[in-house]
Amino acid sequence: MFDLLVVGGLGVDIPVRVPELPLPAADSIIVPPFEPRIGNTGAGVALAAEALGLRVALVDVIGEDASGEVVRAALARTTIHHVLRTDPRGTRRSVLLLDPAGGRTSLHDPRGPWTGPPPFAPEELTELVGAAAHVHLSIMDWALGLLPGLPAGPATSPPVSTDLHDWDGRNDYHRPFAAAADLVFVSGAALGDRAERMARELITDGRPRTAVVTLGARGALLVGADGPLVRVPAAGPPAPVRDSTGAGDAFVAGYVAAARSPGTPPAEAAGYAARVAAAACTHDGLEYPAGLLPPLVPDPGGRAD
């Protein structure tokens, strides 16, 4: 049995520390040494969830290339149960430009569109879903063919979440993933003053759903079908910010971890998720050392994390 099944979203990040963002116009800029590391959204959710003590499974496609070896080596250092297929396009890659304050610009190479049938048979995915308490669906193009096979609603299946990332509220590509989910995360980066309206729109298609719009240093907006919109304050990082990469994925993992306890109010889960995301920003990369992310339970002295 798994606490969390992550579908899709593996890749490699190449972090480059730059003096400022946006970069000044120049033929060349001297930067510190950089090396590829495991990255992308599915890895971010899975690794943060494992660091929080969840039993995690992950399925995805990666290439038989040097980047794929980076991913395989990183997963081998974890307890994550992973089922991988070969992607003939190669492994997804992102170049991350990181400024001294922890700001980030990502240059993402998805390796082109998926062609052919989904890499996992419906019955194979059904078996994995049946062994999971929660399913998180990354917005991978190959996963679109699997969406009709996902059971509809938590009454007959584990709850499903998805992250629409910097969706602008207009791109139709994201809508099938939102429609398949009981819990939808989306960054407010491209929504601007439409964030609250989009949060409400995400819960009005007739399926009970919770939507969370993350707003970075301004916290998050949370709205469910049976309650008012709640503003969740941001949490202060417990140490200097090093790298904001994966903060949104850590937020997702923290929310899922908190929501495992029956009766946990969504606002409480989101508050804990904000603390997890803030702590994640104090570490380079997605492979979190023990004790970095805040525990879910109060400490022995009775003080909450």
C-alpha positions as CSV (number, residue, x, y, z in Angstrom):
1,M,0.0,0.0,0.0
2,F,1.3,3.5,-0.9
3,D,0.3,6.8,0.7
4,L,0.9,8.5,-2.6
5,L,1.2,7.6,-6.3
6,V,2.8,10.2,-8.5
7,V,2.0,9.9,-12.2
8,G,4.6,11.5,-14.5
9,G,6.9,14.5,-14.1
10,L,10.4,13.2,-13.9
11,G,13.3,15.0,-15.5
12,V,16.7,16.7,-14.9
13,D,17.3,20.2,-13.7
14,I,20.6,22.0,-14.6
15,P,20.8,24.8,-11.9
16,V,22.9,27.8,-12.9
17,R,23.6,30.5,-10.3
18,V,23.6,33.9,-11.9
19,P,24.3,37.3,-10.5
20,E,20.9,38.7,-11.2
21,L,17.6,38.2,-13.0
22,P,16.9,39.2,-15.7
23,L,20.4,38.6,-17.0
24,P,22.3,41.6,-18.3
25,A,23.1,41.7,-22.0
26,A,26.5,40.2,-22.3
27,D,28.4,37.7,-24.5
28,S,29.4,35.6,-21.5
29,I,28.9,35.6,-17.7
30,I,31.1,33.7,-15.3
31,V,29.0,31.5,-13.0
32,P,29.8,28.9,-10.3
33,P,30.2,25.2,-11.4
34,F,26.9,23.5,-12.2
35,E,25.9,19.9,-12.6
36,P,22.6,18.1,-13.6
37,R,20.4,16.8,-10.8
38,I,17.0,15.1,-10.6
39,G,14.2,17.6,-11.2
40,N,10.8,18.5,-12.6
41,T,7.5,18.5,-10.9
42,G,6.8,14.8,-10.3
43,A,10.2,14.3,-8.7
44,G,9.6,17.4,-6.6
45,V,6.3,16.0,-5.2
46,A,7.6,12.5,-4.7
47,L,10.9,13.4,-3.0
48,A,9.2,15.9,-0.7
49,A,6.5,13.4,0.2
50,E,9.2,10.8,1.0
51,A,11.0,13.3,3.2
52,L,7.8,13.8,5.1
53,G,7.6,10.1,5.8
54,L,5.0,9.0,3.1
55,R,5.3,5.7,1.3
56,V,5.6,6.8,-2.3
57,A,5.2,5.2,-5.7
58,L,6.0,6.9,-9.0
59,V,5.5,6.0,-12.7
60,D,6.9,7.9,-15.7
61,V,8.9,7.7,-18.9
62,I,12.5,8.8,-19.2
63,G,15.2,8.4,-21.8
64,E,18.0,6.0,-22.2
65,D,20.5,8.9,-22.0
66,A,22.9,10.5,-19.6
67,S,20.0,12.6,-18.1
68,G,18.0,9.5,-17.5
69,E,20.9,8.0,-15.6
70,V,20.9,11.0,-13.3
71,V,17.3,10.3,-12.6
72,R,17.8,6.6,-12.0
73,A,20.7,7.2,-9.7
74,A,18.7,9.7,-7.6
75,L,15.7,7.3,-7.3
76,A,18.1,4.5,-6.3
77,R,19.0,6.6,-3.2
78,T,15.4,6.6,-2.1
79,T,12.7,4.2,-0.9
80,I,10.3,5.4,-3.7
81,H,8.8,2.5,-5.7
82,H,9.3,3.5,-9.3
83,V,8.0,2.0,-12.5
84,L,9.8,3.5,-15.5
85,R,9.3,3.2,-19.3
86,T,11.7,4.3,-22.0
87,D,10.9,7.6,-23.8
88,P,12.4,7.6,-27.3
89,R,12.5,11.4,-27.1
90,G,14.9,11.3,-24.2
91,T,14.7,12.7,-20.7
92,R,13.0,16.1,-20.0
93,R,15.4,18.8,-19.0
94,S,15.2,22.2,-17.5
95,V,17.9,24.9,-17.2
96,L,17.2,26.8,-13.9
97,L,18.6,30.3,-13.6
98,L,18.9,31.1,-9.9
99,D,19.6,34.6,-8.5
100,P,21.2,35.3,-5.1
101,A,17.8,35.9,-3.5
102,G,16.5,32.5,-4.6
103,G,14.5,33.8,-7.5
104,R,14.2,31.5,-10.5
105,T,13.7,31.4,-14.2
106,S,13.2,28.0,-15.8
107,L,13.9,27.1,-19.4
108,H,12.0,23.8,-19.9
109,D,12.7,21.3,-22.7
110,P,9.8,18.8,-22.7
111,R,11.5,16.8,-25.6
112,G,8.5,17.4,-27.9
113,P,5.0,15.9,-28.0
114,W,4.3,12.3,-27.0
115,T,3.2,10.1,-29.9
116,G,1.5,6.7,-29.8
117,P,-0.5,5.0,-27.1
118,P,0.1,5.8,-23.4
119,P,3.2,4.0,-22.0
120,F,1.2,2.3,-19.3
121,A,-1.8,0.0,-20.0
122,P,-5.0,1.0,-18.3
123,E,-5.1,-2.2,-16.2
124,E,-1.5,-1.5,-15.0
125,L,-2.4,2.0,-13.9
126,T,-5.6,0.7,-12.3
127,E,-3.6,-1.8,-10.2
128,L,-1.3,1.0,-9.0
129,V,-4.1,3.3,-8.2
130,G,-5.8,0.6,-6.3
131,A,-2.7,0.3,-4.0
132,A,-2.6,4.1,-3.3
133,A,-4.3,6.2,-0.8
134,H,-3.8,9.3,-3.0
135,V,-2.9,9.9,-6.6
136,H,-1.1,13.0,-7.9
137,L,-1.4,13.5,-11.6
138,S,1.3,15.6,-13.4
139,I,0.2,17.3,-16.5
140,M,2.2,15.1,-18.9
141,D,1.0,14.8,-22.4
142,W,1.1,11.0,-22.4
143,A,-1.2,11.0,-19.4
144,L,-4.1,12.5,-21.3
145,G,-4.8,9.1,-22.8
146,L,-5.1,7.6,-19.3
147,L,-7.5,10.1,-17.9
148,P,-10.7,8.3,-19.1
149,G,-9.6,5.3,-17.2
150,L,-9.2,7.0,-13.8
151,P,-12.2,6.3,-11.5
152,A,-14.4,9.3,-11.1
153,G,-14.6,10.6,-7.5
154,P,-13.3,9.6,-4.1
155,A,-16.3,7.4,-3.3
156,T,-14.9,4.6,-5.5
157,S,-11.2,5.5,-5.6
158,P,-8.4,7.4,-3.9
159,P,-8.6,11.2,-4.2
160,V,-6.8,12.6,-7.2
161,S,-4.8,15.9,-7.2
162,T,-3.1,17.8,-10.0
163,D,-1.0,20.9,-10.3
164,L,-1.8,23.2,-13.3
165,H,1.4,25.3,-12.5
166,D,1.4,28.7,-14.2
167,W,-1.8,28.2,-16.0
168,D,-3.2,31.4,-17.5
169,G,-6.9,30.2,-17.1
170,R,-7.3,30.1,-20.8
171,N,-5.1,27.3,-22.2
172,D,-7.5,24.3,-22.8
173,Y,-4.6,21.8,-22.4
174,H,-4.9,22.0,-18.6
175,R,-8.7,21.5,-18.4
176,P,-8.9,17.7,-18.7
177,F,-6.4,17.3,-15.8
178,A,-8.5,19.7,-13.6
179,A,-11.7,17.8,-14.5
180,A,-10.1,14.5,-13.4
181,A,-9.0,15.8,-10.0
182,D,-10.6,16.3,-6.6
183,L,-7.9,18.7,-5.5
184,V,-6.4,21.2,-8.0
185,F,-3.3,23.3,-7.3
186,V,-2.4,26.2,-9.6
187,S,0.1,29.0,-9.3
188,G,-1.3,32.5,-9.5
189,A,1.8,33.7,-11.4
190,A,-0.1,34.1,-14.7
191,L,-3.6,34.8,-13.2
192,G,-2.9,38.2,-11.7
193,D,-6.1,39.8,-10.3
194,R,-8.1,36.8,-11.8
195,A,-6.8,34.4,-9.1
196,E,-9.8,34.4,-6.9
197,R,-12.2,34.1,-9.9
198,M,-10.3,31.2,-11.4
199,A,-10.2,29.4,-8.0
200,R,-14.0,29.6,-7.9
201,E,-14.4,28.5,-11.5
202,L,-12.3,25.4,-10.9
203,I,-14.9,24.1,-8.4
204,T,-18.1,24.8,-10.3
205,D,-18.3,22.0,-12.8
206,G,-20.6,19.8,-10.6
207,R,-17.9,17.6,-9.1
208,P,-17.0,18.3,-5.4
209,R,-13.5,19.8,-5.5
210,T,-11.0,21.9,-3.6
211,A,-8.9,24.4,-5.4
212,V,-5.7,26.0,-4.1
213,V,-4.0,29.0,-5.8
214,T,-0.5,29.5,-4.6
215,L,0.8,33.1,-4.5
216,G,4.4,32.7,-3.3
217,A,5.3,35.3,-0.6
218,R,1.6,36.3,-0.5
219,G,0.4,32.9,0.7
220,A,-2.4,31.0,-1.0
221,L,-6.1,31.1,-1.7
222,L,-8.2,28.0,-0.9
223,V,-11.8,27.4,-1.9
224,G,-14.0,24.3,-1.7
225,A,-17.4,23.5,-3.0
226,D,-18.9,23.7,0.5
227,G,-17.1,26.7,2.0
228,P,-16.0,30.2,1.6
229,L,-12.7,31.3,0.1
230,V,-9.9,31.2,2.7
231,R,-6.7,33.2,2.5
232,V,-3.7,31.2,3.8
233,P,-0.8,33.2,4.9
234,A,2.7,32.5,3.7
235,A,5.2,30.9,6.1
236,G,8.6,32.4,6.8
237,P,11.6,30.3,5.8
238,P,13.5,28.9,8.8
239,A,16.8,29.8,7.2
240,P,18.1,31.9,4.3
241,V,16.5,31.1,1.0
242,R,18.8,29.1,-1.3
243,D,16.6,27.8,-4.1
244,S,12.9,28.2,-4.7
245,T,12.8,25.3,-7.2
246,G,10.3,22.7,-6.1
247,A,8.6,25.0,-3.5
248,G,5.2,24.5,-5.2
249,D,5.8,20.7,-5.4
250,A,6.7,20.7,-1.7
251,F,3.5,22.6,-1.0
252,V,1.6,19.8,-2.8
253,A,3.4,17.1,-0.8
254,G,2.7,18.9,2.5
255,Y,-1.0,19.3,1.7
256,V,-1.3,15.6,0.8
257,A,0.5,14.6,3.9
258,A,-1.6,16.7,6.2
259,A,-4.9,15.7,4.5
260,R,-4.2,12.0,5.2
261,S,-5.5,12.5,8.7
262,P,-9.4,12.3,8.6
263,G,-11.1,15.5,9.5
264,T,-8.2,17.7,8.8
265,P,-9.6,21.1,7.7
266,P,-8.3,22.1,4.3
267,A,-7.1,25.4,5.7
268,E,-5.0,23.6,8.3
269,A,-3.6,21.3,5.6
270,A,-2.7,24.4,3.5
271,G,-1.0,26.1,6.4
272,Y,1.2,23.1,7.0
273,A,1.9,22.9,3.2
274,A,3.1,26.6,3.3
275,R,5.6,25.7,6.1
276,V,6.9,22.7,4.1
277,A,7.3,24.9,1.0
278,A,9.1,27.6,3.0
279,A,11.6,25.0,4.4
280,A,12.2,23.5,1.0
281,C,13.4,26.9,-0.3
282,T,16.3,26.8,2.2
283,H,17.9,23.8,0.4
284,D,19.5,23.4,-3.0
285,G,17.7,20.8,-5.1
286,L,14.9,18.3,-4.4
287,E,16.8,15.6,-2.4
288,Y,16.0,16.9,1.1
289,P,18.1,15.9,4.1
290,A,16.4,14.3,7.1
291,G,14.9,16.9,9.4
292,L,14.8,19.8,6.9
293,L,11.1,19.7,6.2
294,P,8.9,20.4,9.3
295,P,7.2,17.4,11.0
296,L,3.5,17.1,10.7
297,V,3.0,16.1,14.4
298,P,3.7,18.3,17.4
299,D,7.1,17.8,19.1
300,P,7.3,16.0,22.5
301,G,7.2,19.4,24.3
302,G,3.7,20.0,22.9
303,R,4.9,22.7,20.5
304,A,3.4,22.6,17.0
305,D,5.9,22.5,14.1
